[in-house]
Amino acid sequence: MELRDYFADILRSIAFLSRFSVPARVFAGHDGSLSQTVRAFPAAGVLILVPSALSLLLLMELGADPMLAAIVALAIQTVTTGALHEDGLADSADGLFGGRDRDHALEIMKDSRIGSYGTVALILGFGLRAAAIAAIAHDLPPTSVALALLAIGSLSRMMMVWHWSSLPSARAKGVAANAGMPEKPAFRMAILVGTTLFAILLWPVTSIATMALVLGLASLAAAGFTAHVSGKLGGHTGDTIGATQQICEAVALAALATSI
């Protein structure tokens, strides 16, 4: 693997996972597939979360209430990602819990309108993450909280690749199907980079035992959600990949908040 190619995949990942603009030259000669690009998702997750982490750091240094700082940080994160993963969470909740069967669930998930299950999922998702970040900010210094956000940003995007690799595509056509399945070397690289970045960024923040707990609970959340999706849909969609990120981020933040 050439380092230059990996950096190009980071930029492609940022373009796919956020609203940030990247140089057009990184897409020159690229076929649009994400089969190899996914190896850079964890590294891109750290970079995408930098504005959110910096806003949290600044507000805390200025003496803002932890809950206010947490909500602003989440708002900035949502804007920078274009609510990409939140949309996946809402659509997945509507389809998985509102669909009578596989085909009905997939039909619901294609509908741009949001239903009751999706609304509740978004409220609970934002509420849980905000409360967890505020709790972490209450117990840790500003720099440590910012590092924790970056660490979990990497971890949750690593889990997206795990979910994506674990199931076939539920649709013959769609965002995930058109993007292709992650290649085995890309999957292994995503796991290696995601775990390494998570450990490096969280090392100054907490103990090894807490890091293991956060990683373990996030992994269980991803595995449980993947099993549910497999039973309901028989495969992944772009929405379930995004929902995986949201679920793992919320679980990881809650685990950290209750263990520090």
C-alpha positions as CSV (number, residue, x, y, z in Angstrom):
1,M,0.0,0.0,0.0
2,E,1.3,3.4,-1.0
3,L,0.8,6.1,1.6
4,R,-0.2,8.5,-1.2
5,D,-3.1,6.2,-2.2
6,Y,-4.2,5.9,1.4
7,F,-4.3,9.7,1.8
8,A,-6.3,9.9,-1.3
9,D,-8.8,7.3,0.2
10,I,-9.0,9.5,3.3
11,L,-10.1,12.5,1.1
12,R,-12.6,10.3,-0.8
13,S,-14.0,9.1,2.5
14,I,-14.4,12.6,3.8
15,A,-16.2,13.6,0.6
16,F,-18.6,10.6,1.0
17,L,-19.2,10.9,4.7
18,S,-19.4,14.7,5.1
19,R,-20.2,18.0,3.3
20,F,-16.6,19.0,3.2
21,S,-15.1,19.7,-0.3
22,V,-12.0,17.9,-1.3
23,P,-9.8,18.4,-4.4
24,A,-11.3,17.0,-7.6
25,R,-8.0,15.4,-8.5
26,V,-8.5,12.6,-5.9
27,F,-11.4,11.3,-8.0
28,A,-9.4,11.3,-11.3
29,G,-9.5,7.8,-12.7
30,H,-11.5,6.5,-9.7
31,D,-14.5,4.3,-10.6
32,G,-16.6,5.5,-7.7
33,S,-16.4,2.2,-5.8
34,L,-15.9,2.3,-2.1
35,S,-14.6,-1.3,-1.8
36,Q,-11.1,-0.1,-1.1
37,T,-11.9,3.4,0.1
38,V,-13.6,2.1,3.3
39,R,-10.2,1.3,4.7
40,A,-9.9,5.1,5.4
41,F,-13.3,5.6,7.1
42,P,-11.9,5.6,10.7
43,A,-9.2,8.1,9.8
44,A,-11.8,10.3,8.0
45,G,-14.0,10.0,11.0
46,V,-11.4,11.7,13.2
47,L,-10.9,14.6,10.7
48,I,-14.7,15.1,10.2
49,L,-15.1,15.4,14.0
50,V,-12.4,18.1,14.4
51,P,-14.8,21.1,14.1
52,S,-17.2,19.5,16.6
53,A,-14.4,18.7,19.0
54,L,-12.9,22.1,18.8
55,S,-16.2,23.8,19.4
56,L,-16.7,21.7,22.5
57,L,-13.2,22.5,23.7
58,L,-13.7,26.2,23.1
59,L,-17.1,26.4,24.9
60,M,-15.8,24.5,27.9
61,E,-12.8,26.7,28.2
62,L,-15.1,29.7,28.1
63,G,-17.1,28.2,31.0
64,A,-20.2,27.2,29.1
65,D,-22.6,24.7,30.7
66,P,-21.6,21.1,29.7
67,M,-25.1,20.4,28.2
68,L,-24.9,23.5,26.1
69,A,-21.5,22.7,24.8
70,A,-22.6,19.1,24.0
71,I,-25.6,20.2,22.0
72,V,-23.6,22.8,20.0
73,A,-21.0,20.1,19.3
74,L,-23.6,17.7,18.1
75,A,-25.2,20.4,16.0
76,I,-21.9,21.2,14.3
77,Q,-21.3,17.5,13.7
78,T,-24.7,17.1,12.1
79,V,-24.1,20.1,9.8
80,T,-20.7,18.8,8.7
81,T,-22.0,15.4,7.9
82,G,-25.2,16.7,6.4
83,A,-27.2,14.5,8.8
84,L,-26.1,11.5,6.7
85,H,-26.0,9.0,9.5
86,E,-29.0,10.5,11.3
87,D,-31.0,10.0,8.1
88,G,-29.9,6.3,8.0
89,L,-30.9,5.9,11.7
90,A,-34.4,7.3,11.1
91,D,-35.0,5.3,7.9
92,S,-33.8,2.1,9.5
93,A,-36.0,2.6,12.6
94,D,-39.0,3.2,10.4
95,G,-38.3,0.2,8.2
96,L,-37.1,-2.3,10.7
97,F,-39.9,-1.6,13.3
98,G,-42.7,-0.6,10.9
99,G,-42.3,-3.0,8.1
100,R,-44.5,-6.1,8.0
101,D,-41.9,-8.1,6.1
102,R,-38.6,-7.7,4.2
103,D,-40.1,-6.0,1.1
104,H,-42.3,-3.7,3.1
105,A,-39.4,-2.7,5.3
106,L,-37.2,-1.9,2.3
107,E,-40.1,0.1,0.7
108,I,-40.5,2.2,3.9
109,M,-36.7,2.8,4.1
110,K,-36.8,4.2,0.5
111,D,-39.5,6.7,1.5
112,S,-38.0,10.2,2.2
113,R,-40.7,10.9,4.7
114,I,-40.0,10.2,8.4
115,G,-42.4,8.1,10.6
116,S,-43.0,7.7,14.3
117,Y,-40.2,5.2,14.8
118,G,-37.7,7.3,13.0
119,T,-38.7,10.4,15.0
120,V,-38.4,8.6,18.3
121,A,-35.0,7.1,17.2
122,L,-33.6,10.6,16.4
123,I,-34.9,12.1,19.6
124,L,-33.4,9.3,21.7
125,G,-30.2,9.3,19.7
126,F,-29.6,13.0,20.1
127,G,-30.7,13.0,23.7
128,L,-28.5,10.1,24.7
129,R,-25.4,11.4,23.0
130,A,-25.9,14.9,24.4
131,A,-26.4,13.6,27.9
132,A,-23.4,11.4,27.7
133,I,-21.1,14.1,26.3
134,A,-22.3,16.5,29.0
135,A,-21.6,13.9,31.7
136,I,-18.1,13.3,30.3
137,A,-17.5,17.1,30.1
138,H,-18.5,17.3,33.8
139,D,-15.9,14.8,34.9
140,L,-13.0,15.4,32.5
141,P,-11.0,18.5,31.4
142,P,-11.9,20.1,28.0
143,T,-9.0,18.6,26.1
144,S,-9.8,15.1,27.2
145,V,-13.4,15.5,26.2
146,A,-12.4,16.7,22.7
147,L,-10.0,13.7,22.4
148,A,-12.8,11.3,23.4
149,L,-15.1,12.7,20.7
150,L,-12.4,12.1,18.1
151,A,-11.7,8.6,19.4
152,I,-15.4,7.6,19.3
153,G,-15.7,9.2,15.8
154,S,-13.1,6.8,14.6
155,L,-14.5,3.8,16.4
156,S,-18.1,4.3,15.2
157,R,-17.0,4.6,11.5
158,M,-14.9,1.5,11.9
159,M,-18.1,-0.3,13.0
160,M,-19.8,1.0,9.8
161,V,-17.3,-1.0,7.8
162,W,-17.7,-4.1,10.0
163,H,-21.5,-4.0,9.5
164,W,-21.1,-3.4,5.8
165,S,-18.7,-6.4,5.5
166,S,-20.8,-8.7,7.6
167,L,-23.9,-8.8,5.3
168,P,-24.6,-8.9,1.6
169,S,-26.5,-6.1,0.0
170,A,-30.2,-6.2,0.7
171,R,-31.0,-4.6,-2.6
172,A,-29.7,-5.2,-6.1
173,K,-29.5,-1.5,-6.6
174,G,-28.9,1.3,-4.1
175,V,-26.1,3.4,-2.6
176,A,-24.5,0.5,-0.8
177,A,-24.9,-2.0,-3.6
178,N,-23.5,0.5,-6.2
179,A,-20.5,1.3,-3.9
180,G,-19.5,-2.4,-3.7
181,M,-18.6,-4.7,-0.8
182,P,-15.5,-3.8,1.2
183,E,-12.5,-5.8,0.1
184,K,-10.9,-8.1,2.7
185,P,-7.6,-6.1,2.9
186,A,-9.6,-2.8,3.2
187,F,-11.7,-4.3,5.9
188,R,-8.7,-5.4,7.9
189,M,-7.0,-2.1,7.4
190,A,-10.2,-0.3,8.7
191,I,-10.2,-2.4,11.8
192,L,-6.5,-1.9,12.4
193,V,-6.6,1.8,11.9
194,G,-9.9,2.3,13.8
195,T,-8.7,0.4,16.8
196,T,-5.3,2.1,16.8
197,L,-6.7,5.6,16.5
198,F,-9.3,4.8,19.2
199,A,-6.6,3.6,21.6
200,I,-4.2,6.5,20.9
201,L,-6.8,9.2,21.3
202,L,-8.5,7.7,24.4
203,W,-5.2,6.7,26.1
204,P,-4.7,10.1,27.8
205,V,-8.3,10.2,28.8
206,T,-9.0,7.1,30.7
207,S,-7.8,3.6,31.8
208,I,-7.2,0.5,29.7
209,A,-10.1,-1.2,31.4
210,T,-12.5,1.6,30.4
211,M,-11.2,1.6,26.9
212,A,-11.8,-2.1,26.7
213,L,-15.3,-1.6,28.1
214,V,-16.2,1.1,25.6
215,L,-14.8,-1.0,22.7
216,G,-16.6,-4.1,23.8
217,L,-20.0,-2.5,24.3
218,A,-19.8,-0.7,20.9
219,S,-18.9,-4.0,19.3
220,L,-21.8,-5.8,21.0
221,A,-24.1,-3.0,19.8
222,A,-22.9,-3.4,16.2
223,A,-23.2,-7.2,16.4
224,G,-26.7,-7.0,17.8
225,F,-27.9,-4.5,15.3
226,T,-26.3,-6.5,12.4
227,A,-28.0,-9.7,13.6
228,H,-31.4,-7.9,13.7
229,V,-30.9,-6.4,10.3
230,S,-29.9,-9.8,8.9
231,G,-33.0,-11.4,10.3
232,K,-35.3,-8.6,9.1
233,L,-33.8,-7.7,5.7
234,G,-31.3,-10.4,4.9
235,G,-28.6,-7.8,4.1
236,H,-27.4,-4.3,4.6
237,T,-28.5,-1.0,3.0
238,G,-26.9,2.4,3.0
239,D,-29.4,3.3,5.8
240,T,-28.4,0.4,8.1
241,I,-24.7,1.3,7.6
242,G,-25.4,4.9,8.7
243,A,-27.6,3.6,11.6
244,T,-24.7,1.5,12.8
245,Q,-22.5,4.6,13.2
246,Q,-25.2,6.3,15.2
247,I,-25.9,3.4,17.5
248,C,-22.2,2.7,18.1
249,E,-21.5,6.3,18.8
250,A,-24.3,6.6,21.3
251,V,-23.4,3.4,23.1
252,A,-19.7,4.2,23.2
253,L,-20.4,7.7,24.6
254,A,-22.8,6.3,27.2
255,A,-20.3,3.6,28.2
256,L,-17.5,6.2,28.6
257,A,-19.8,8.5,30.6
258,T,-20.8,5.8,33.1
259,S,-17.3,4.4,33.6
260,I,-15.0,7.4,34.1
